[in-house]
């Protein structure tokens, strides 16, 4: 049996699971139950529960196993509370990702389990007015021996909003500074703790636990056991079921309303789970990845990122904030004070410039989708300045207003002045009718085909996977058909070949 995890906004949806299921059958395996596919763009847990509820009866029937019926809720970890003087302060984790004091004693190589504590050298606002914020951040990696290439990603370990942490502590009546450990009840397990222990609840909630994510239904099922009010309990239990009514309630109460664990406990006041169980239930706080917006040719000792500060009002009237960008916005260098630091590491990418600098390229990157292309342009300008021939660089960039969120305006116009880029700009709200990069691209089908069809060029997209990237892909297919003289199926195959040769690359998110 195979269940795949994927996202329908991406072209190769669940390709690995589909291939594995097919290949197992080809090798003579017997399929016990049908292939299941989870879509993270919708509700991947709901997809899995629906599949699982049919899967277990089928397995029990095939192997003549008697089902035990209702699933029993069993804690995986047991709580150990440490007395104030039981553990030396140096042995208590205070935010280290893995090894004790890994952030105090820095040793390469740096990776997900051993990130480098980089200084924030520059942190400035890119927008001019308006109600949104976009940051240009420069991280000092000079002492790390880390290397990056234009197009790579930098991972940043964020810290949760202290206000949310305090609210969660108050809602559960917890002493956030109490030192505790969670110990796996399975002594054979290699995972002894869900996160670094011993630590305080304040540290766990700040550094190790994802408290802003929308809780999955299995978490609601466990929270129900701590409700004093029967109505609150039944509401949580209903949302944890696979019934249509339960799915609809979960969609409206949790997903559409953007309620995290703090909001749920605030709106269901009789629910009082112990803090240690919350720490066990919630997932680990994950690093946030950003496309690097610099080239090591110009900036070998710093990594630049370009990030919109996420903040939006929910249907309940609350204001939700992005974890990493909110933290970054609050940590800017100040004269006379030590530079703020953040744990980071480099993640290699397949998003690469052509090996030959004379190869022409088209880049489509509205908003912060511009980030990797700033690095590309820096690199190509550097190569040209050193006397080498460089192919055409065509950039499609879009934003709302020329005078507000046209990020890196001066840099881009300097590149254009020096002959390092052809700018194709779309400002969606500077006129009565909205203009997007896709409108500009659709007008340039001849040039598009000339570069990818006749001149062996490369095509790049960075930005929104759900809408923009799909629209751009369809425009490229249109150019291949109309200007390249291909049929619809031939155009699809042509584009797939470009992808396999890394001549059509997408760095997108949903």
C-alpha positions in Angstrom: 0.0 0.0 0.0 1.2 3.5 -0.9 0.0 6.9 0.3 1.7 9.9 -1.4 2.1 13.5 -0.1 2.0 16.2 -2.7 0.5 19.6 -3.8 -1.7 20.0 -6.8 -0.4 23.5 -7.6 2.8 21.7 -8.8 2.8 20.1 -12.2 4.3 16.7 -11.1 1.6 16.1 -8.4 2.5 13.1 -6.3 4.7 11.7 -9.1 7.0 9.7 -6.8 4.0 7.9 -5.1 2.4 7.2 -8.5 5.6 5.8 -9.9 6.4 3.7 -6.8 2.9 2.2 -6.8 3.2 1.3 -10.5 6.7 0.0 -10.2 5.8 -2.3 -7.2 3.0 -3.8 -9.3 5.4 -4.3 -12.2 7.8 -6.1 -9.9 5.1 -8.6 -8.9 3.9 -7.0 -5.6 0.2 -7.5 -4.7 -1.7 -4.3 -4.0 -3.4 -4.7 -0.6 -5.2 -1.4 -1.0 -5.6 1.4 -3.6 -3.1 4.2 -4.0 -3.9 7.2 -1.8 -2.9 10.7 -2.7 -2.8 13.7 -0.3 -3.0 17.3 -1.5 -1.3 19.8 0.8 -3.0 22.7 -1.2 -6.3 21.5 0.2 -6.4 19.3 3.4 -3.7 16.7 3.3 -4.7 15.2 6.7 -8.3 14.9 5.6 -7.1 13.1 2.5 -5.1 10.7 4.7 -7.9 10.1 7.2 -10.4 9.3 4.4 -7.9 6.8 2.9 -6.9 5.3 6.3 -10.5 4.8 7.4 -11.0 2.5 4.3 -7.5 1.1 4.4 -7.7 -0.6 7.9 -10.9 -2.6 7.3 -9.5 -3.8 4.0 -6.3 -5.0 5.6 -8.2 -6.6 8.5 -10.4 -8.5 6.0 -7.5 -9.6 3.8 -5.4 -11.0 6.6 -8.3 -12.1 8.8 -7.5 -9.7 11.6 -10.0 -8.7 14.2 -10.3 -4.9 14.5 -10.1 -3.4 18.0 -12.5 -0.7 17.0 -12.0 2.8 18.5 -8.4 4.1 18.5 -7.0 4.6 22.0 -5.3 7.8 22.8 -1.8 7.0 24.1 0.8 9.6 25.1 4.1 9.0 23.4 6.1 11.0 25.9 6.1 11.2 29.7 6.7 14.4 31.6 9.6 14.9 34.0 9.5 18.2 36.0 13.0 19.3 37.2 13.5 21.0 40.6 15.0 24.5 40.3 18.5 23.3 41.5 18.3 19.8 40.0 20.1 20.7 36.7 23.0 23.1 36.3 22.0 26.1 34.1 24.6 25.2 31.5 22.9 21.9 30.9 19.5 23.4 30.1 18.7 24.1 26.5 17.9 27.8 25.8 17.2 27.7 22.1 19.9 25.5 20.6 18.7 23.5 17.6 20.4 20.2 18.4 23.5 19.9 20.4 23.8 21.7 23.7 25.4 25.1 23.2 25.8 24.4 19.5 25.1 28.1 19.0 27.8 29.2 21.4 30.6 27.0 20.2 30.4 27.3 16.4 32.1 24.6 14.3 31.6 23.9 10.6 30.1 22.3 8.6 26.8 24.1 9.1 23.5 22.4 8.2 20.0 21.9 9.5 21.2 20.4 12.8 24.1 22.7 13.2 23.1 26.1 11.9 25.5 29.1 11.8 24.6 32.0 14.0 24.9 34.8 11.5 25.0 38.5 12.3 22.4 40.7 10.7 24.5 43.5 9.2 21.8 45.3 7.2 18.1 45.3 7.6 16.3 48.0 5.7 12.8 48.8 4.3 12.4 48.4 0.5 8.8 49.8 0.2 8.1 53.5 0.1 4.8 54.2 1.8 1.7 51.9 1.6 0.5 49.5 4.2 2.9 46.7 3.5 6.6 46.1 4.4 9.4 44.4 2.5 12.8 43.9 4.0 16.3 43.7 2.5 18.4 41.8 4.9 22.1 41.0 4.7 23.5 38.1 6.8 27.2 38.0 7.6 28.6 34.5 6.8 32.3 35.5 6.7 33.4 33.2 9.6 31.3 30.2 8.5 33.2 28.8 5.5 29.7 28.4 4.0 29.5 28.8 0.2 26.5 29.6 -1.9 25.6 30.2 -5.5 23.1 32.5 -7.1 19.8 30.8 -7.0 20.4 28.9 -3.7 18.1 29.2 -0.6 19.0 30.3 2.9 17.2 28.7 5.8 16.4 30.9 8.8 15.3 29.4 12.2 12.7 31.9 13.5 11.5 32.6 17.0 7.8 32.7 17.8 6.1 35.9 18.9 6.6 36.4 22.7 3.0 37.7 22.9 1.6 34.5 21.6 3.8 32.5 23.9 2.6 34.5 27.0 -1.0 34.1 25.9 -0.6 30.3 25.6 1.0 30.2 29.0 -1.9 32.2 30.6 -4.6 30.1 28.8 -3.1 26.9 30.3 -2.2 28.3 33.7 1.4 27.3 33.1 4.6 28.5 34.7 6.6 29.2 31.5 9.9 29.2 33.3 9.5 25.7 34.7 12.3 23.3 33.6 11.0 20.0 32.2 11.8 17.1 29.9 9.6 15.0 27.7 10.9 11.4 27.6 9.8 8.8 25.0 7.9 6.0 26.6 9.3 3.6 24.0 12.8 2.9 25.4 13.9 1.3 22.1 13.1 4.5 20.1 16.0 6.5 18.7 13.9 9.7 19.3 14.3 10.2 23.0 12.8 13.7 23.1 10.5 15.6 20.7 12.9 18.6 21.0 16.0 19.4 23.0 15.5 18.7 26.7 15.7 19.7 29.5 14.4 23.1 28.7 11.7 25.6 29.9 8.2 25.9 28.5 9.1 29.4 27.4 12.0 28.2 25.4 10.1 25.3 23.9 7.2 27.5 22.8 9.6 30.2 21.5 12.2 28.1 19.6 11.1 24.5 19.1 7.3 24.3 18.6 5.1 25.5 15.7 2.4 27.5 17.6 1.1 29.5 14.7 0.2 26.6 12.3 -3.4 25.6 11.9 -3.9 22.5 14.2 -4.6 19.2 12.4 -7.7 17.2 13.3 -5.8 14.6 15.4 -4.7 17.5 17.7 -8.3 18.6 18.1 -9.3 15.0 19.0 -6.8 15.1 21.9 -7.7 18.6 23.0 -11.4 17.4 23.4 -10.4 15.3 26.4 -9.6 18.5 28.3 -12.9 20.3 27.9 -15.0 20.9 30.9 -17.9 22.1 28.7 -19.6 19.3 26.8 -20.5 21.6 23.9 -16.8 22.6 23.4 -15.8 18.9 23.6 -18.4 17.8 21.0 -17.3 20.6 18.7 -13.7 19.5 18.8 -14.7 15.8 18.4 -16.9 16.6 15.4 -14.1 18.5 13.6 -11.8 15.4 14.2 -14.3 13.1 12.4 -14.4 12.2 8.7 -18.0 13.2 8.3 -19.1 15.9 5.9 -20.4 17.9 8.8 -17.1 17.6 10.7 -15.1 18.5 7.6 -17.2 21.5 6.9 -16.9 22.7 10.5 -13.1 22.2 10.5 -12.9 24.1 7.2 -14.9 27.1 8.6 -13.7 27.1 12.2 -10.0 26.4 11.7 -9.0 26.8 8.1 -11.1 29.7 6.9 -10.8 31.6 10.2 -7.1 31.0 10.4 -7.2 29.8 14.0 -4.0 28.6 15.6 -3.8 26.8 19.0 -3.9 30.0 20.9 -7.1 31.2 19.1 -8.8 27.8 19.6 -8.1 27.8 23.4 -9.3 31.5 23.6 -12.5 30.6 21.7 -13.2 27.4 23.6 -12.4 28.6 27.2 -13.3 25.4 28.9 -10.5 23.5 27.1 -7.5 23.5 29.5 -4.9 21.0 28.2 -1.7 20.6 30.2 1.2 22.5 28.6 3.4 19.3 28.3 0.7 17.7 26.2 0.5 20.7 23.9 4.3 20.5 23.5 3.9 16.9 22.5 1.1 17.4 20.1 2.3 20.4 18.1 4.9 19.9 15.4 8.4 21.2 15.5 9.1 24.7 14.4 10.6 24.5 10.9 13.1 26.8 9.3 11.8 29.3 6.7 13.5 29.2 3.3 14.2 32.3 1.3 15.6 32.6 -2.2 19.0 34.3 -1.9 19.0 37.7 -3.6 22.7 38.2 -4.1 25.6 36.7 -6.0 28.8 35.4 -4.3 30.8 37.0 -7.1 29.9 40.4 -5.6 29.0 39.4 -2.0 31.1 36.3 -1.0 30.8 37.1 2.7 27.1 38.1 2.9 23.8 36.4 2.0 21.0 38.8 1.0 17.3 38.0 1.4 14.2 39.9 0.2 11.1 39.2 2.3 7.7 40.7 2.6 6.6 41.0 6.3 3.5 38.8 6.5 0.6 40.3 8.4 -3.1 39.9 7.7 -6.5 40.3 9.4 -8.5 37.1 9.9 -12.3 36.7 9.8 -12.3 36.7 13.6 -10.8 40.1 13.7 -7.4 38.9 14.9 -4.1 39.9 13.2 -2.0 37.0 12.2 1.7 37.5 11.6 4.4 35.6 9.8 6.9 34.0 12.3 10.2 34.7 10.6 9.5 38.0 8.9 7.9 39.4 12.1 11.0 38.5 14.1 13.3 39.9 11.4 11.4 43.2 11.3 12.0 43.6 15.1 15.8 42.9 14.9 17.6 45.7 13.0 21.2 46.7 13.7 21.4 49.6 16.2 24.5 51.9 16.6 26.4 51.1 19.8 24.7 47.7 20.3 25.9 44.2 19.3 24.5 43.1 15.9 21.5 40.8 16.2 22.1 37.1 15.2 19.9 34.4 13.6 20.6 30.7 13.0 21.0 30.0 9.3 22.3 27.4 6.8 22.5 27.2 3.0 20.2 24.9 1.0 21.5 24.1 -2.5 19.1 24.6 -5.4 18.7 23.4 -9.0 17.8 27.0 -9.9 21.0 27.9 -11.8 22.3 30.3 -14.4 23.4 28.6 -17.7 27.0 27.4 -17.7 27.7 29.6 -20.7 27.2 33.3 -19.9 26.4 34.1 -23.5 23.2 32.0 -23.3 20.2 34.4 -23.3 17.7 34.2 -20.4 14.2 35.2 -19.6 13.3 35.8 -15.9 9.7 36.2 -14.6 9.6 37.4 -11.0 6.8 39.7 -9.7 7.1 41.0 -6.2 9.7 39.2 -4.1 9.9 36.7 -6.9 12.6 39.1 -8.1 14.9 37.9 -5.3 17.0 35.2 -7.2 17.1 37.3 -10.3 18.8 40.1 -8.5 21.5 37.6 -7.8 21.5 36.4 -11.4 21.8 40.0 -12.7 24.7 40.8 -10.3 26.5 37.7 -11.5 26.1 38.5 -15.2 27.0 42.1 -14.7 30.2 41.0 -12.9 31.0 38.6 -15.8 30.5 41.3 -18.4 32.5 43.8 -16.4 35.4 41.3 -16.6 35.4 41.3 -20.3 33.3 38.2 -21.2 30.4 38.1 -23.6 27.0 37.9 -21.9 23.7 36.9 -23.5 20.5 38.9 -23.3 18.9 39.2 -19.8 15.2 39.9 -20.0 13.3 40.5 -16.7 9.6 40.6 -16.3 8.9 42.3 -13.0 5.6 43.4 -11.5 4.2 45.1 -8.4 1.2 47.3 -7.4 2.7 50.8 -7.6 5.8 52.2 -9.2 6.4 54.7 -6.4 5.6 52.3 -3.5 6.7 48.7 -4.0 9.0 48.8 -7.0 11.8 47.1 -5.0 15.5 47.6 -6.0 14.3 50.3 -8.5 17.7 52.1 -8.6 19.7 48.9 -9.0 17.5 47.6 -11.8 17.6 50.9 -13.7 21.3 51.0 -13.3 21.6 47.5 -14.7 19.4 48.6 -17.6 21.5 51.8 -18.2 24.6 49.6 -18.4 23.0 47.2 -20.8 22.8 44.3 -18.3 19.0 43.8 -18.5 15.9 44.5 -20.6 13.2 45.5 -18.1 9.6 44.6 -18.7 7.6 46.3 -16.0 3.9 45.9 -14.9 2.4 48.1 -12.2 -1.0 46.6 -11.6 -2.7 49.5 -9.8 -1.2 52.6 -11.4 -4.0 52.7 -14.0 -7.7 51.9 -14.2 -7.2 48.4 -15.7 -4.8 46.0 -14.0 -1.7 45.0 -15.8 0.3 41.9 -14.7 3.6 40.4 -16.0 1.5 37.7 -17.8 -0.1 40.5 -19.9 3.3 41.7 -21.0 4.6 38.2 -21.6 1.6 37.4 -23.8 2.5 40.3 -26.0 6.1 39.0 -26.5 5.4 35.5 -27.9 7.8 36.1 -30.8 10.7 37.0 -28.6 9.8 34.3 -26.1 9.9 31.6 -28.8 13.0 33.1 -30.4 14.9 32.7 -27.1 13.8 29.3 -26.0 13.2 27.8 -29.5 15.9 29.3 -31.7 18.6 30.6 -29.5 18.9 27.8 -26.9 18.0 30.2 -24.1 16.8 29.5 -20.6 13.5 30.5 -19.0 13.0 31.1 -15.2 9.9 31.7 -13.0 10.0 32.7 -9.3 6.9 33.5 -7.2 3.3 32.3 -6.7 2.8 28.6 -7.7 -1.0 28.6 -7.6 -1.8 31.3 -10.2 1.1 33.2 -11.7 3.3 30.2 -12.4 0.4 28.3 -14.0 -0.5 31.2 -16.2 3.1 31.8 -17.3 3.5 28.1 -18.2 0.3 28.3 -20.3 1.7 31.3 -22.1 5.0 29.5 -22.8 3.0 26.6 -24.2 1.0 29.1 -26.4 4.3 30.5 -27.8 5.6 27.0 -28.6 2.4 26.2 -30.5 1.7 29.5 -32.3 5.3 30.7 -33.0 7.0 27.3 -33.0 4.4 25.5 -35.1 3.8 22.7 -32.7 0.6 20.9 -31.9 -0.7 21.0 -28.3 0.8 17.6 -27.4 4.0 18.5 -29.2 4.2 21.7 -27.2 3.8 19.9 -23.9 6.6 17.4 -24.9 8.8 20.3 -26.0 8.4 22.0 -22.6 9.0 18.8 -20.7 12.3 18.4 -22.6 13.3 22.0 -21.7 12.5 21.1 -18.0 14.6 17.9 -18.1 17.5 19.9 -19.6 17.2 22.6 -16.9 16.3 25.2 -19.5 12.9 25.8 -17.9 13.1 26.3 -14.2 10.6 27.3 -11.5 11.3 28.4 -7.9 7.7 28.7 -6.7 5.7 28.5 -3.5 2.0 28.2 -2.7 
